Amino acid sequence: MSISLENFLHQLTVNPALAITVILTLGVVLVNGWTDAPNAIATCVSTRSLSPKKAIIMAAIFNFFGVFVMTMVNATVAQTIYKMVDFGGNSKNSLVALCAALFAIVIWATAAWAFGIPTSESHALIAGISGAAIALQGGLSGINGSEWMKVIYGIVISTVMGFGFGFVIVRFIELICKRIDRRKTKPVFQQSQILGGAAMAFMHGAQDGQKFMGVFMLGIFLANGQSDVTEFTIPIWLMVLCSVVMAVGTSIGGYRIIKTVGMGMVKLDTYQGFAADGAAAVSLLISSVSGIPVSTTHTKTTAIMGVGAAKRLSSVNWSIVKEMVAAWILTFPGCGLVGYLMAYIFMRIF
């Protein structure tokens, strides 16, 4: 099942519930631009391969291509997010619960952005809608355990692959360039860094774009009283809309996260930035093709840690790493609880 742009715009004018849902969903996508999308371009900005303005434009373009191409090839990530929770039953209560979850996600992610902590928007999205589904169904029956386990797999996979690939790739680069003057390799790696940033932006769209579009489609169906839709097709206009809103979010508040990830955690040379981008992009590609939802923030930051650790463990600013890990750990129970409470309150008010 899908929906045309013309039909969608008509429904916006006659269905206030849909309008509110769309505003909240786009708010979450915008905040994702603040907190997650900057990770894709953090290293190429910190190594001065690209200016922040050009990097943001590049991120916007390749985010769209990532959304478009990966959705055409394999939309399993969007389907996984859609089926992870049970928003069936009374469509009015389901829509209220979903809106509460989106509201909770915006609150959580904005607070993290205010402190400059690159929390995972993917984890916040999953936790928020899970908490709301539990409140809606009155228990854990609101969670689809088999689909939710893919999230656990994703956490492990993104950590191991990101760190491992980062460590191996940077060591391989150092090995083949061992006898070459670093001044001669810098221009090459600056250009390679741009390609790495583009690849990361592409994979960010492939992963996170699908997650939010899955929730967007759920909101559209619930606003139209359809709580039993099991299969859907993502329209091209929605891919464009999510990509544009995400880019706007990055341009508004992305530099704070870029500074934390690309500059504060590890001081990177251009070849190290390229290694981190390459490692993260390959990890995200494998996860996306496998249909496993992973966090782009988690993957990118662990790749940077792997690159730093390949030099020496002390080159990684572990105090910042501890802050990020604490934020990741707190996101599931914290944002899940906020989503639960917001849904509980909203359903009694509305």
Secondary structure, DSSP 8 states (H G I E B T S, - for coil): ----HHHHHHHHHH-HHHHHHHHHHHHHHHHHHHHTHHHHHHHHHHTTSS-HHHHHHHHHHHHHHHHHHHHHH--HHHHHHHHSB---S-HHHHHHHHHHHHHHHHHHHHHHHHTT----HHHHHHHHHHHHHHHHHTSGGGB-HHHHHHHHHHHHHHHHHHHHHHHHHHHHHHHHTTTS-HHHHHHHHHHHHHHHHHHHHHHHIIIIIHHHHHHHHHHHHHHTT----------HHHHHHHHHHHHHHHHHHHHHHHIIIIIISB---HHHHHHHHHHHHHHHHHHHHTT----HHHHHHHHHHHHHHHH-GGGB-HHHHHHHHHHHHHHHHHHHHHHHHHHHHHHHH-
